[in-house]
């Protein structure tokens, strides 16, 4: 009962927190209607699975959730937030079935804490510079982010994968301190960063390439050369305390299947090669 109370409180607090900073995102999404039936010789089929998922993967994961519902008759309840926030929630609640952060860094921490017992890789995460439509600040490269007067949004490194990766990219290129001066806001998720750019609150943000595709009318993309960039992989894993491990593994397998990766590719992600 204590874990359930903590879990309910986490979901409520997360929804309130993200609702304040993200106008285009809801915290929890349920895909499909509930269903329940017996599947001998396995235990009773759950009505739903709980999936902690980085906010930047919301659109492909919603579609995959619908597909899973059709295949297995089980709904997917998503908790969308920054990868770091999700990891903290998992540690407190010790409930749920699957964790999909935006970078391997967070899954490695989860494994160190013995939260993960089955994992696969889904796709690549490629950082880019998102700018306002037409690029009025004339930002063409990372160095331009240091120019006086440029207003920049960066991810919160304590909350999201893009925040940590963005800082590492700046450090790699020796411009972290200079860019920090121009950083006017930190976003908890990539969705928040895109909102800041699209409505003109800032001139640019370092975010994932695919996140810009959902605001093409308000934003443009400035690519970061590979030798200056830090490309990450998106993992997914079954939580050790899941009470539905068979179906949780089925979900992970679907996400990383050819069918699942095709959905990711449709939304601008670069699928990870088949591991077999």
Steps between C-alpha positions, in 0.01 A plus 500: 500500500788738578652448153162560335457824695849618399434406138170689494664805654783489244256488210300792639804717574656424165184595315481831688869582448511425129166659437649833614788500253372307201200630312512228237537197725303298752675297767313172476360334190296182485498324164212260434218388722538249779451127454540194720500130424680184602780367283597148613744400624616854581365707790201724451554753223540854638263772390791737438876551517664806655778649281730781613607671177708803409274779374683527167379153395133567563365493145655172380437335837131595497467330162690192620273488806198483272664222302579306820137531609387347170747212528464414869181663627699691762497879534819702547494776762786741433670733744676757280765724655873570500716188533653613830164580655369161394796320654436677830134402483589137432731496801229637727204299375675169419201426278436483128610283212728673248749791495604677180732797558644723231858380544690193621645702790173476690445132430853431627411671827180297517702181447745600774200528731379155384184646345546336157516130408432503122605768254529587132588804286242676286653785302757778489451843654670774293538848655441806278453874547135602469449863393201721430348472154715691254788505750480876577799479738711353214625204703698265276719303744570431865742794522217739410330409827768705677424824312388793718125538511411145400229354721534126555291226661681194632372181655523452875788251548345378825168422333553400137736315270526794260604726787792279594601433138470868410739598779744229390492628140582852617784370719636291212519813284638725773207744506301396806575811710435740211170332411392497865497880494244493217282227654180665616294192588540129576233255385412175673421328167567540127134592457551803722809604301307492172221707654751765609644524149174480306331782690809723486603494864854408388700503177621141520517180701707183486250217466446166326459514122166319492342738751533787252296309241185558703531879477616546140278805449667684789857367502799412282791262558871578511698175487798444729799345317567142610849584630347766729193298596425226754249249361316283751299179490148454637469189721197330649482249784266294718492605865603232748198564722250465214221259586435442129846411371384272220288773343753769585759303301248465218463878498877560494532248218226677302662842543834365374352282224511598132140610539579723796813646342306581184267711712798676656650565158171649379534767766857599419703261717791296368430135595769301678628203294362155572693358797450136398 
